[in-house]
Amino acid sequence: MSEVLAGRVALVTGAARGIGRAVALKLASAGCDVVANYYNSHDEAEAVCTEVRGMGRRAVAVKASVGLPESVDELFVELKKHFDRVDIVVSNAASGVLRPTMEMTLKHWRWCMETNAFALNLLAQRAVPMMPSGGRIVAMSSLGALRAMPHYGFIGASKAALESLVRSLAQELGPRGIRVNAVSAGVVDTDALQHFPNREELLASFAHRTPAGPVLTPQDVAGAVYLLCLPEAGMINGHTLFVDGGFAISG
């Protein structure tokens, strides 16, 4: 494919596996150098960097917990050893507790909110001072921001907060030429889905109700992130782009 993003530097959090990995490789194939953030999956993150370097790009894997300010500070200290700018930030790393809402605690609430929503603000605060006009920030959301899903209450609430932050950041950063958007994905059969107690039910429901086809892949979601990073997307700002094959519109 054409290297339409050649010369850009992209930071992708949670880049070692699943959707984050697909995003990192997609942006690299379009010409980006990549900072692949991870927390536990060191070997997988290094494997992503090896693939990126195989495309002729620069790549570095950096460990950080995105919901902790001091850890994000360390992430950017390491990033600045390799790059003097960042053009694209993809806030993909996520976590949560899959349990009925009536069983959740304050600790669970803070964990979901800090990792899934507050992290976006931390990343923006550190990245924007070194992000030129034309920069892109893309946050990864989910249909749980709008729909009630079993065992997903606190995660869904954190994703709704994330989308609200996207709108606020888009308003604040728009005059600087920086666009902030979200991608909300349908059911993707990644490692993360293995932890859902109703995994098989989710996959079956998605396959049955999705007009565009029964399977949504990490590459499909990465393609949407890529679209938002293109120069042609310069007037898309504060938007949540659904990538679900039409699942959400089906009754």
C-alpha positions as CSV (number, residue, x, y, z in Angstrom):
1,M,0.0,0.0,0.0
2,S,1.0,3.6,-0.5
3,E,3.0,5.0,2.4
4,V,0.6,7.9,3.0
5,L,1.7,8.3,6.6
6,A,5.4,8.2,5.9
7,G,7.5,10.1,8.5
8,R,4.9,10.0,11.2
9,V,5.5,8.6,14.6
10,A,2.7,6.5,16.2
11,L,2.3,5.5,19.8
12,V,0.0,2.6,20.2
13,T,-0.8,1.4,23.8
14,G,-1.6,-2.2,24.4
15,A,0.2,-2.9,21.1
16,A,1.4,-6.4,21.9
17,R,-1.7,-8.4,21.0
18,G,-5.1,-8.3,19.4
19,I,-6.5,-5.0,18.1
20,G,-3.4,-3.0,19.3
21,R,-1.1,-5.3,17.4
22,A,-3.2,-5.0,14.3
23,V,-3.2,-1.2,14.6
24,A,0.6,-0.9,15.1
25,L,1.2,-3.1,12.0
26,K,-1.4,-1.2,9.9
27,L,0.1,2.2,10.7
28,A,3.6,0.8,10.1
29,S,2.5,-0.5,6.7
30,A,1.3,3.1,5.9
31,G,4.8,4.5,6.7
32,C,4.7,5.2,10.5
33,D,7.5,4.5,12.9
34,V,6.0,2.9,16.0
35,V,6.2,3.0,19.8
36,A,4.6,-0.2,21.0
37,N,3.4,0.1,24.5
38,Y,2.8,-3.0,26.6
39,Y,2.4,-4.0,30.2
40,N,2.8,-7.8,30.7
41,S,3.5,-9.0,27.1
42,H,7.1,-8.1,26.6
43,D,7.9,-10.9,24.1
44,E,4.8,-10.2,22.0
45,A,5.6,-6.5,21.9
46,E,9.2,-7.2,20.8
47,A,7.7,-9.4,18.1
48,V,5.5,-6.6,16.8
49,C,8.6,-4.3,16.7
50,T,10.5,-6.9,14.7
51,E,7.7,-7.0,12.2
52,V,7.6,-3.2,12.0
53,R,11.4,-3.0,11.5
54,G,11.0,-5.6,8.7
55,M,8.9,-3.0,6.9
56,G,11.8,-0.6,7.1
57,R,10.4,1.5,10.0
58,R,11.8,2.3,13.4
59,A,10.2,0.6,16.4
60,V,10.6,0.5,20.1
61,A,8.7,-1.5,22.8
62,V,8.0,0.4,26.0
63,K,6.5,-1.0,29.2
64,A,4.0,1.2,31.0
65,S,0.7,1.1,32.9
66,V,-1.4,3.7,31.1
67,G,-3.6,4.5,34.1
68,L,-0.8,5.6,36.4
69,P,0.6,9.1,35.8
70,E,4.2,8.2,36.9
71,S,4.2,5.2,34.6
72,V,3.0,7.3,31.6
73,D,5.7,9.9,32.5
74,E,8.3,7.0,32.2
75,L,6.7,6.0,28.9
76,F,7.3,9.4,27.4
77,V,10.8,9.7,28.9
78,E,11.7,6.5,26.9
79,L,9.8,7.7,23.8
80,K,11.8,10.9,23.7
81,K,15.1,9.0,23.7
82,H,14.1,7.7,20.2
83,F,11.8,10.4,18.8
84,D,11.4,14.1,19.0
85,R,7.8,14.1,18.1
86,V,4.6,12.0,18.1
87,D,2.0,12.4,15.4
88,I,-0.5,9.7,16.3
89,V,-1.6,8.4,19.6
90,V,-3.9,5.3,19.7
91,S,-5.2,4.8,23.3
92,N,-6.0,1.1,23.0
93,A,-4.8,-0.5,26.2
94,A,-7.8,-1.5,28.4
95,S,-8.7,-3.6,31.4
96,G,-11.6,-4.2,33.7
97,V,-13.5,-6.6,35.9
98,L,-16.2,-8.8,34.4
99,R,-18.7,-9.2,37.2
100,P,-22.4,-8.2,37.9
101,T,-22.6,-4.5,38.8
102,M,-24.2,-5.3,42.1
103,E,-21.0,-7.2,43.1
104,M,-18.6,-4.4,42.2
105,T,-16.5,-2.3,44.6
106,L,-14.8,1.1,44.6
107,K,-11.5,-0.6,43.8
108,H,-13.1,-2.1,40.7
109,W,-14.6,1.3,39.7
110,R,-11.2,3.1,40.0
111,W,-9.4,0.3,38.1
112,C,-11.8,0.5,35.1
113,M,-12.0,4.3,35.0
114,E,-8.3,4.9,35.4
115,T,-7.2,2.3,32.9
116,N,-9.9,2.8,30.3
117,A,-10.8,6.5,30.5
118,F,-8.3,8.5,32.6
119,A,-5.5,7.0,30.5
120,L,-6.6,8.9,27.4
121,N,-6.3,12.2,29.3
122,L,-2.8,11.3,30.6
123,L,-1.6,10.4,27.1
124,A,-3.0,13.6,25.6
125,Q,-1.4,15.7,28.3
126,R,2.0,14.2,27.6
127,A,1.8,13.9,23.8
128,V,0.3,17.2,22.8
129,P,3.3,19.3,23.6
130,M,5.3,17.2,21.1
131,M,2.5,16.8,18.6
132,P,2.5,19.0,15.5
133,S,-0.6,20.3,13.7
134,G,-2.2,17.5,11.8
135,G,-1.8,15.1,14.8
136,R,-4.3,12.5,15.6
137,I,-5.5,10.9,18.9
138,V,-7.7,7.9,18.5
139,A,-9.3,6.1,21.5
140,M,-10.6,2.6,21.4
141,S,-14.2,2.3,22.8
142,S,-16.8,-0.5,22.6
143,L,-20.5,-0.9,22.2
144,G,-20.8,-1.3,25.9
145,A,-20.6,2.5,26.1
146,L,-24.2,2.6,24.9
147,R,-25.6,-0.8,25.5
148,A,-26.2,-2.8,28.7
149,M,-24.2,-6.0,28.5
150,P,-24.0,-8.7,31.2
151,H,-20.9,-8.4,33.5
152,Y,-19.8,-5.3,31.6
153,G,-21.3,-2.5,33.8
154,F,-18.2,-0.8,35.1
155,I,-16.3,-1.3,31.8
156,G,-19.2,0.1,29.8
157,A,-19.3,3.1,32.1
158,S,-15.6,3.7,31.6
159,K,-16.0,3.5,27.8
160,A,-18.9,6.0,28.0
161,A,-16.6,8.3,30.0
162,L,-13.9,7.8,27.4
163,E,-16.2,8.9,24.6
164,S,-17.2,12.0,26.5
165,L,-13.5,12.8,27.0
166,V,-12.9,12.4,23.3
167,R,-15.5,15.1,22.6
168,S,-14.0,17.5,25.2
169,L,-10.4,16.9,23.9
170,A,-11.6,17.4,20.3
171,Q,-13.0,20.7,21.3
172,E,-9.9,21.8,23.2
173,L,-7.3,20.6,20.7
174,G,-9.1,21.3,17.4
175,P,-7.7,24.9,17.2
176,R,-4.2,23.4,17.4
177,G,-4.9,21.2,14.3
178,I,-5.1,18.0,16.4
179,R,-8.1,15.7,15.8
180,V,-9.5,13.5,18.5
181,N,-11.8,10.6,17.7
182,A,-12.9,7.2,19.0
183,V,-13.4,3.8,17.3
184,S,-16.1,1.6,18.8
185,A,-15.7,-2.0,17.8
186,G,-18.1,-4.8,17.8
187,V,-17.3,-8.3,19.0
188,V,-13.8,-9.3,18.0
189,D,-12.5,-12.7,19.0
190,T,-9.2,-11.7,20.6
191,D,-7.5,-13.0,23.7
192,A,-9.4,-10.5,25.8
193,L,-12.7,-12.1,24.8
194,Q,-11.5,-15.4,26.3
195,H,-12.2,-13.9,29.8
196,F,-15.9,-13.2,29.1
197,P,-18.2,-15.8,30.8
198,N,-20.6,-15.4,27.9
199,R,-18.0,-15.4,25.1
200,E,-19.8,-18.1,22.9
201,E,-23.1,-16.3,23.3
202,L,-21.5,-13.0,22.2
203,L,-19.9,-14.5,19.2
204,A,-23.1,-16.3,18.2
205,S,-25.2,-13.2,18.6
206,F,-22.8,-11.1,16.6
207,A,-22.7,-13.7,13.8
208,H,-26.5,-13.9,13.6
209,R,-27.2,-10.2,13.7
210,T,-24.5,-8.5,11.7
211,P,-25.6,-7.6,8.2
212,A,-22.0,-7.3,6.8
213,G,-20.9,-10.8,7.8
214,P,-20.4,-13.1,10.8
215,V,-16.8,-12.2,11.7
216,L,-15.1,-9.0,12.7
217,T,-11.3,-9.1,12.8
218,P,-8.7,-6.9,14.5
219,Q,-7.6,-5.9,11.0
220,D,-11.1,-4.5,10.3
221,V,-10.8,-2.3,13.4
222,A,-7.2,-1.3,12.6
223,G,-8.5,-0.1,9.2
224,A,-10.9,2.3,10.8
225,V,-8.1,3.7,13.0
226,Y,-6.0,4.2,9.8
227,L,-8.9,6.0,8.1
228,L,-9.1,8.5,10.9
229,C,-5.3,9.2,10.6
230,L,-5.4,10.1,7.0
231,P,-5.2,13.7,5.9
232,E,-8.6,13.3,4.3
233,A,-10.1,12.9,7.8
234,G,-9.0,16.4,8.8
235,M,-12.5,17.5,9.4
236,I,-13.6,14.5,11.4
237,N,-13.3,15.6,15.0
238,G,-15.0,14.4,18.3
239,H,-16.6,11.5,16.5
240,T,-17.1,7.9,17.5
241,L,-16.8,5.6,14.5
242,F,-18.6,2.3,14.8
243,V,-16.9,-0.7,13.3
244,D,-19.3,-3.5,13.8
245,G,-20.6,-4.6,10.4
246,G,-24.0,-3.1,11.3
247,F,-24.5,-5.1,14.5
248,A,-25.7,-2.1,16.5
249,I,-28.4,-1.2,14.0
250,S,-30.0,-4.7,14.1
251,G,-32.9,-5.2,16.4
